[in-house]
């Protein structure tokens, strides 16, 4: 019987298959910002609310840390893996939540260009924390058991590395401040996305 479709099932099966000529638009919902601002907490809470998969830079970075010691190489691999996964899903109508910093000048422009080239939509959420004491406490908590991607775990070192701690929101980007409750922020994100 393997390989044959019964006469009773065939009309139902082919009636429910999607039309191969229809292009399904991929949707990306990006959570970006500096380390320790709350991207992962928010993306996880949002994913639980809307039931979309999350692609996290730190997941790729942490796995490669065992094999590649150089930080910049692990970062490059993390972003290349993201674009390869997205490319593999182009046209199938998937929605992905991205937990990737996209914090350096031009990073977001590259993602926007990729979306335009691949006919994907992008909703970007800039995650920030206006209370530096709260932000510093989060980093202190990380210092107790840092993951491979958490190279700097004290706020003063962060300030020295980045200089400007707060990123400016881009055009049509939602900016959220994680001093507010997760539930309130997620409700805003659901409306935005």
Steps between C-alpha positions, in 0.01 A plus 500: 500500500801728549523755219133479403231741610153360546229637274310629806799697639637642173239778447533614862880499495538700181224744592691593819848535348610863456519640150864474392471828306421705812797673663470507875664800668741436786456722804785584737451654843836626622589568864822703493707704741799498731583198717306476824212723394245216504482378138493133593245544780267696271545278194424192713188657652383616157565154347291336771218743425500461119651152460773591246850348501798705622840516332760619754849620423619377838390143424726483194779693671502278808509176298794622290692615810613142560672490159591861422668713764504835320203724584469678163506169312216365717301819439546472123389136507195593708383759247585285196303213652203733547499611137542140379205379711287789377601436139401133539153611607443777245162478333335258740317759707689431823504747783814512711586692813863612486692560824807660341667824616539678162664773707781626278464771235368352179393164649129575473543642149648168388203308642254744341672458163489122538127521575441719194697260276313197634158664525483451875338740745686628804369638826784625718481552875784692666534378858657739748523551874488861621588412860873432507478357854254234380719434196810464721312256728415284200867488404599420859256208488660376176845517660403219738486245216583666167426325171775502233335798327506706821861617481448819699285479810549830678339827405813718517679274251191516276514879508869497406438259212193665350536863603142579408285256689166592349428442133278738307182351352491467123210608279177305565661308785325440832715602797424330831648572841537193721446693821131443415337165570554218253123454465445867402787495252387174339151645456656797314707266285197288409323816375811613311590170339 
